[in-house]
Amino acid sequence: MDTEMDFYQNLRNKMKNWLLSEEGKKTEWADYLMLAPDLFHLLCKLAIDPDVPTADKAKLGAAVVYFIFPVDLIPEALVGPMGYADDIAVAAWVLNTLLNRIDQEIVLKHWAGEGPILELIQNIVAQGDKMIGSGLWEKIKRRFS
């Protein structure tokens, strides 16, 4: 899992530095964007957890790939760290659907971030339209349902 940690550390540093910049300080989504590394970590941990059903692992794996793949609905290369908004939305959508099928304790044992993950997931899902736009949000929900 060195690749996971390299991506995690790189993403964490990128977010932290950007959020300290003038542009980053102005974004209303700063709290959600800072969750990106921890959501990525959670997706990876759940994808290898033996208590997670195989069908759900496929969705988790797809969400991990979506995070890593540089070309997605909002490409980071074009818009910078704000481009992780869709990755965060994908993670929250996949985790929310997962929570409807498995014991939430499985998710809680892998959460390494700050704050109540179950509430954070619900908040991101509820804010998806505002965060990334309703057209993109609907595409994400269809693609990962």
N, C-alpha and C positions, 0 to 999 in steps of 0.2 A: 504493500500500500504506500510505497514511497511516492508514487505519482499522485495519490490522493493528498498526501501531506504537502507535497510541493505545490500543487494547485491551491490547496487550502491556504497555506502560508502566503503565497503570492497574492491571492485574492484578498485575504485579510489585510495585508499591507497596502494594496492598491486602494481598497475602500477607506481604510483609516486615513491615508494621505489625502485622498480626494475630499473626504468629508471635512478635513481641516483647511482645504482651499476655500477661496472666496466663492467659487461656483458651488462647491459642495455644501457650504454653510447655508446657502440660499434654498436648497431643495427641501420640499416638504416631506419627502420620502426617505430622509436620512436614516431614521430608525429602522425602516424596513431594509434599506440597502445594506446596512451593517449586518443584517442577518444572513446575507448571501453565503459567507463562508461556513457558518454553522448549519445552515440548511443543506448545503452541499455535503458536509460531513455526515449529517443525519441520514441523507439519502444513501450514501455509501454504506454506512453501518447497517441500515435496514436491509439493503440489497443482499448482504451476506449473512443476515441473521437466520438461523435454521427455523425459527418460529414464524417466519413470514412465508405465506403461501407462494408457490412458484409463480403463479399468474401475477401476483402483486410485485414480485421481484422483477418481472419483465418491465412493468411500468416504472418502477424505481430506477432500473437500469437505463431506461429511455430518458428519464429526467436527469440522470447523471450525465449522460451523453449530451443532452441539450445544454447543460451548464458548460461543458468543456468545448463543444463545437463552436467555432468562432462566427459562423454564419447562421443566425437565427432571426426571429421576427424583429427584434431590436438589436442589431449588431453592436457590440461594445466597441469595435474598431471605428465605427462612425460617430457614436454618441458618447463614448467614454463610459464611466461607471454607471451612468443612468441606464445603460444598455442591459444591466443585470436585472432591471425591473421585471422583464418577462421571464427570466430564469427563476426569479423568486416566486412569481405567480405560478409558474409550472410546478415548482417544488411544493408550494402550498396546496395547489389543486390535487396533485398526486397524493400528498400526505393526508389531505382531508378525505379523499375517497378510501384510502387505506384505513383510516381510523374508523370508518363505518363497518369494516370487516374484521378487524383484529382487536385484541385487547390493547387498550391505550398504554398499558404498562410497558409493552414492548417498545413503543415509541419513546416513552419517558426515560427508559433506561439508557437510551443512546443519545439523548439530548445533552449536548455539551455547552450550549449557548446560555445566554442570560434571559431571564423572563420565562413566563409560563407558555411553553410551546403550543399547547392545545389552543389557548386563547390567541396567540400570535397567528397561528394558521387560520383560525376563523376570521381574524381581523384582515389578513391579507386577502383571503377569498372575498370578503365583503367589500374591500376597497379596490378589487381588481379593475373594475371599469374606470375608476378615477386614475389609478396608477398607470395603466398602460393603454387605456382607451377601450371602449366597448367592442369595437370591431376585432381588435387583437385578442381581447379577453375571450370572446366567443370562439375564435379560432383555436385558442389554447384549450379551452374546455372540450371542444369537439375532438381535437387531436389526441388528448390524453384521457378521454372518457372510455 
